[in-house]
Amino acid sequence: MSIRIQLGSDDGEDAQSPDDEDDEHQTIRQWFLNTPDLGGIFIRSTLVFAALTALSMIGMAMLLLAVSEDPFVDQPTVEDPIIAYVWLVSFTAMALSIFGYVAWSFWKQRQLKKQLTTSRESSLIEKPIRTLQIAFADSSDLDEYERQVQKTVFALLIGVVFGNLPIRMTVNILLSL
């Protein structure tokens, strides 16, 4: 069994050779191993760390249920919380991968802006407003630069949501020293 991801547009092209069909469809394994750029590496590492985070959470729950005599009344603790450390490291690595993607996406966005060279001077108030307009616009109406801005904004929002916990924990640890 294989899952296929369609890469091309479905315009009703009826004269395709078998090689063209293989180019348009990839298995998930091929998609995962053939990264087109640095952004693809960040996306794939985020997916790996998200899976590791989920597995470590499940492992922690199973370990706590095994240790506790009555799991709904007792508050079980674990002597050696290695699974908790795995969860924390994988969760932090997932957030860092998202922020790495944001940095790469911002860099790519700047390259696209230089290629277009249609930039005009705008005030400090106009830039964030225009960015929010692009972020919540229909992606079919956007050009390549605007789609990259949209990806950057959404990745930044996801990074802030997932990076909040590791950042707060790190700040608390540093302040307690």
C-alpha positions in Angstrom: 0.0 0.0 0.0 1.3 3.4 -0.9 -0.1 6.9 -0.5 0.5 9.2 -3.4 0.9 12.9 -3.3 -0.1 14.8 -6.5 2.4 17.5 -7.4 1.1 18.7 -10.7 -2.1 20.5 -11.7 -5.0 18.4 -12.8 -5.8 20.2 -16.1 -7.2 17.2 -17.9 -4.0 16.4 -19.8 -4.8 13.2 -21.6 -1.6 12.5 -23.4 0.9 11.6 -20.7 3.7 9.1 -20.8 4.3 6.8 -17.9 7.4 8.8 -16.9 5.3 12.0 -16.6 2.9 10.2 -14.3 5.7 9.1 -12.1 7.0 12.7 -11.9 3.6 13.9 -10.8 3.0 11.3 -8.0 5.4 10.5 -5.2 5.1 8.2 -2.3 5.4 9.7 1.2 8.8 8.1 1.6 10.1 9.7 -1.6 8.7 13.1 -0.5 10.3 12.7 2.9 13.8 11.7 1.6 14.0 14.1 -1.4 14.1 17.6 0.1 14.1 20.4 -2.5 15.6 23.0 -0.2 16.5 24.0 3.4 12.8 24.8 4.1 11.9 21.2 3.2 14.5 20.0 5.7 13.0 22.2 8.4 9.5 20.9 7.6 10.5 17.3 7.7 12.4 17.7 11.0 9.3 19.4 12.5 7.3 16.3 11.5 9.8 13.9 12.9 10.0 15.8 16.2 6.2 16.1 16.4 5.9 12.3 16.0 8.6 11.8 18.7 6.7 14.3 21.0 3.5 12.4 20.5 5.1 9.0 21.1 6.9 10.2 24.2 3.6 11.6 25.6 1.9 8.3 25.0 4.9 6.5 26.7 4.7 8.9 29.7 1.0 8.2 30.1 1.5 4.5 29.9 4.3 4.6 32.4 2.3 6.7 34.8 -0.6 4.3 34.5 1.7 1.3 35.1 3.3 2.9 38.2 0.0 4.0 39.9 -2.1 1.6 41.8 -5.3 3.6 41.3 -4.7 6.0 38.4 -7.9 8.1 38.9 -7.3 8.8 42.6 -3.5 8.6 43.0 -1.1 11.2 41.6 1.7 8.9 40.4 5.3 10.0 40.1 8.2 8.4 38.3 11.6 7.9 39.9 13.6 8.4 36.6 11.6 10.6 34.3 13.7 9.9 31.1 10.5 9.9 29.0 9.7 13.4 30.3 13.1 14.6 29.2 12.6 13.0 25.8 9.3 14.8 25.5 10.8 18.1 26.5 13.7 17.8 24.2 11.6 16.7 21.2 9.0 19.4 21.9 11.7 22.1 22.1 13.4 20.7 18.9 10.0 20.8 17.1 9.6 24.5 18.1 13.2 25.3 17.0 12.6 23.6 13.7 9.5 25.7 13.1 11.5 28.9 14.0 14.2 27.6 11.6 11.6 27.4 8.9 10.4 30.9 9.7 14.0 32.2 9.4 14.5 30.4 6.1 11.1 31.5 4.8 11.9 35.1 5.7 15.2 34.9 3.8 13.5 33.4 0.8 10.8 36.1 1.0 13.5 38.8 0.9 15.1 37.1 -2.2 11.8 37.1 -4.0 11.3 40.7 -3.2 14.7 41.6 -4.6 13.8 39.7 -7.8 10.6 41.5 -8.3 12.2 44.9 -7.6 8.7 46.5 -7.5 9.1 47.5 -3.9 8.0 51.0 -3.0 8.8 52.9 0.2 6.1 52.4 2.8 5.7 53.6 6.4 6.2 51.4 9.4 2.4 51.2 9.9 1.7 50.1 6.3 4.0 47.1 6.4 2.3 45.1 9.2 -1.1 45.9 7.8 -0.1 44.7 4.3 1.4 41.6 5.8 -1.8 40.7 7.7 -3.8 41.4 4.5 -1.6 39.0 2.6 -1.7 36.4 5.4 -5.4 36.1 5.4 -6.0 36.5 1.7 -7.1 33.7 -0.6 -3.9 32.0 -1.7 -5.1 31.5 -5.3 -5.0 35.3 -5.8 -1.5 35.8 -4.6 1.8 35.8 -6.5 4.9 33.8 -5.4 6.2 36.5 -3.1 2.9 37.0 -1.4 2.5 33.2 -1.0 5.9 33.1 0.7 4.8 36.0 3.0 1.7 34.0 3.9 3.7 30.9 4.7 6.1 32.9 6.8 3.3 34.5 8.9 1.5 31.2 9.5 4.8 29.4 10.4 5.6 32.3 12.8 2.1 31.9 14.5 2.6 28.2 14.8 6.1 28.7 16.2 4.9 31.1 18.8 2.2 28.7 19.9 4.5 25.7 20.2 7.5 27.6 21.3 5.7 29.3 24.2 6.2 26.4 26.7 9.9 25.7 26.1 10.7 29.4 26.2 8.8 29.9 29.5 10.5 26.8 31.0 13.9 28.0 29.9 13.3 31.5 31.3 12.1 30.0 34.6 15.2 27.7 34.9 17.5 30.6 34.1 15.8 32.9 36.6 16.0 30.3 39.3 19.8 29.9 39.0 
